[in-house]
Amino acid sequence: MKTTFRSTFVALVLSTMLLSSGCQKKTAGADPSVQSASGSTKPLQAADLVGYDGTRLRKSVDRIKEANEKLNKDLEKMAGSEPDQ
C-alpha cells in the first residue's frame, strides 16, 4: 500500500512539473527584433567597474548596431525590389 501511495505521489508531482513548465509565457528577450538597441547594450555600462569607459563603449556598440540594422534594411529593400526571373 505504501509503495502504491509513493508511486502515485511521485507521478502526480512529475506530471504537475511537466504541465507547469509548458505553461510559462514567452519573454520578449527571445525575439531580438523586439529589443531596443540601447536596452540590449545597457550591461556594457558596467564596464566602468573594471576600469573601462562604459559609456563610451556602450555608445560605440550602439552605433555599430544601428549601422548594421540600417545595412540589413537596405539589403532587404534591394532583395525585394529585384525583378523575378
Beta strands, then each sheet from edge to edge (+ up, - down):
end
